[in-house]
Amino acid sequence: MTQATPLLFDFAPFVGHSERYVDLIKQFAAAQAFRSAEVSELVLDDDYHRRPLRPEDFEFLKFAKPVRTHNVSRLPSLAANRTLLSIYELGVARLPRTMDRVEWARFGDFYRDDVQVQGAQIAPFLEAYAFEYLVQDTAQDTAQTLDALATAARLSNLVEAESAFWDQTFARLLRNDYLEEGLRFIMVQRWALAPSKRHALTRAAASGLFDMLPAALRPALDGGEANAALYERVAASCGVTRQQHAYWQFYLPTSLAKCNLLYALARRPDRAFGLVGAAFAAEAEWLAFSAALERACAHLKPAGRPANDAQSRQAALVARFAQALQSIGDIHGTNAYAQTVQGLAAAERLCERARWDLGEQLLWLSSIRRYVAFAHRISTRIDAECPDIDRETFVEPLEMCSTTHVHNDHRLVTIQEGEMLFWGNVGMQLKMNVGDMVLIPDGRLHGSTVLSGECTYHQPIIPDDWVQALVAELDAQAPA
């Protein structure tokens, strides 16, 4: 990257000003559409204008230190990305479903002027907060010569990394007898969020951000009619049949971030070249997922559909990106080329973090009975070695619903009195009574509902080395 090419995201201008922006975030989140979820809202009733942000978290989240590679799955990242997607989609029209007066009132309330203004004020802050790590230490990466073929070949590396991840993930889900449930969670992350990614790129195209390229060289995420039919069949087979964003509570922070990265770049004409790089990476990721999904769900492939020739599609994608890079470098110069590569590098890093985040969530969900057993082993160790271990205690009333969230540390949930329903996936219902417990690793998305008149439960905070030693047993006992 040349010295004149700025970072796509930089938190430095906001250092020392977080308190002001947190106040604005609280005002934004106070809108009725963003209140915490009720018991009936675990899956929303196809209501695009309802997005539980868990605004009570903004009372203690400071947003002073931006997200870094190691903490992308933690609560500040989740809260920032939920808020960002809500802001961006204030500009996406979803009309009322009925003529009902209450429905129209909620429709108008979602798009009202003060919410739009507050969102516009906090978006640059949250973008820098959530995405600075994606472009840190990339100066050497983007300072390369204008070698379009070498740069474009990175898309092949991305496809191969994604393909290997999916093959390993589907194999683990099969071993753990969790394929249908795992597909449900996966389709929420991919199928339910795909329209948001397409909105971002469509908006960018309409605003002229891709005008530097001829139509044949532009990135696209349409997937083709054959792929769409496969996705619909797979989603229907595992119960993901509602409209976007009915499954809002089950989006991982990194899944949200992949949409938000495209939206963030798509709304900035000065970052058009960065969007090109990020969008081509998104297309490569989508290509790899499509091929892996077809392999894993061959029985759902539409009749008469030819085999997915992933290799030829990959080669065509790399060749198109190489031509686009060459055109950008020749016509717009080194700064434009460098920004394109910076966008690619940001998306590559985010894809790597998203693979890790999704992989850890699916490992936990598909092994939940093992994590119940781990919890009992840890509890016994606490009694023997650390009876005064740090813990939080909660007393909650009937139908108290905890909007899905994550913790910044490893915790047990142990029930002292009452009953609780615990979940981490659409349709998951882990019923917990007195004496029951489960281990929740750092960064794993979950929520709960109280079933009894009152429920008292404890959350001991568990040292990392204790948890890692137990988790290692899962891989050690897995067949090759």
LINKAHU-V174210 format. One record per pair of residues at least 6 apart in sequence whose ideal C-beta (glycine too) atoms are under 7 Angstrom apart, sorted by the first residue. I is the first residue (numbers start at 0). J is the second residue. Records with the same first field share a line. If there is no record, write none. Layout:
I=J  J
//
This chain:
0=137  138  141  142  337  341
1=333  334  337
3=334
4=334  337  338
6=134
7=134  270  273  341  342  345
8=126  127  130  131  133  134
9=127  131
10=65  127  128  131
13=124  127
17=61  62  63
20=62  121  124
21=57  61  62
23=117  120  121
24=57  82  121
25=57
26=117
27=114  117  118  121
28=52  54  57  82
29=54
30=114
31=108
32=48  49  50  108  109
33=50  51  52  54  85
34=51  54
35=51  53  54  55  402
36=51  248  400  402
37=400
38=398  400  448
40=51
41=248
42=241  245  246  425
43=49  245  247
45=241  242  245
47=93  243  244
48=93  105  106  109
50=85  244  247
51=247  248  402
52=81  82  85
53=402  404
56=74  78
60=74  75  78
62=75  128
65=127  128  131  132
66=75  76  128  129  132
67=132
68=132  352
70=76
71=252  253  352  356
72=252  253  356  405  442
73=405  407  442
74=404  405  407
76=129  252
77=252  405
79=125  128  129
80=129  252  255  256  259
81=255
82=125
83=122  125  126  129  259
84=195  255  258  259
86=118  122
87=259  262
89=110  114  115  118
91=198
95=102  103  106
96=102
126=263
129=256  259
130=260  263
133=345  348  349
134=341  345
137=341  344
140=344
141=337  340  341  344
145=328  333  336
147=321  324  325  328
148=321
150=324  340
151=317  320  321  324
152=317
153=343  347
154=279  280  283  316  317  320
155=313  317
157=280  283  284  347  350
158=283  286  287  313
161=284  287  288  350
162=287  290  291
164=354  358
165=287  288  291
166=291
168=358  361
169=291  295
171=365
172=178  181  361  365
174=477  478
175=365  366
177=364  365
179=237
180=424
181=361  365
182=233  237
183=237  238  239  424  425  426
184=249  361  364  424  425
186=233  234  237  239
187=239  246  249  250  425
188=250  251  254  357
189=288
190=230  234  239
191=239  243  244  246
192=250  254  258
194=243
195=258
196=220  258  261  281
197=220
199=258  261  262  265
200=220  261  265  278
202=265
203=209  265  274
208=265  268  271  274
209=217
211=271  327  331
212=323  326
216=319  322  323  326
218=275  278  279  282
219=282
220=281  282  285
222=285  289
225=301  304
226=289
228=301
229=292  293  299  300  301
232=299  301
233=292  296  299
234=240
236=299
238=426
246=425
248=402  403  446
249=403  424  425  444
251=356  357  360  444
253=349  352  353  356
254=353
256=349
257=349  353
260=277  345  346  349
261=277  278  281
264=270  273  274  277  342
265=274
272=327  335  338  339  342
273=338  339  341  342
274=342
275=323  339  342
276=339  340  341  342  343  346
277=342  343  345  346
279=320  343
280=343  346  347  350
281=346
282=316
283=316
284=350
286=309  312  313  316
289=307
290=307  309
293=300  307
324=336  339
327=335  336  339
328=336
359=442  443
360=443  444
362=473
363=370  423  440  443
364=423  424
366=473
367=429
369=473
370=437  438
371=437
373=438  469
374=411  436  437  438
375=436
377=411  438  461  465
378=411  413  436
381=388  459
388=459  460
389=460
390=457  458  459  460
391=458
392=457
393=456
394=453  455
395=449  454
396=449  453
397=449  451  452
398=448  449
399=449
400=448
401=446  447
402=446
403=444  445  446
404=446
405=442  443  444
406=439  441
407=441
408=441  460
409=440  441  461  463  466
410=439  458  459  460  461
411=436  438  458  459  461
412=421  436  437  439  456  458
413=436  456  457
414=431  432  433  434  435  454  456
415=433  455  456  457
416=433  454  455
417=449  451  453  454  455
418=430  431  432  450  451  454
419=431  447  448  449  450  454  456
420=428  430  447  448  450
421=429  431  437  445  447
422=428  429  445  446
423=443  444  445
429=437
439=445
440=466
//
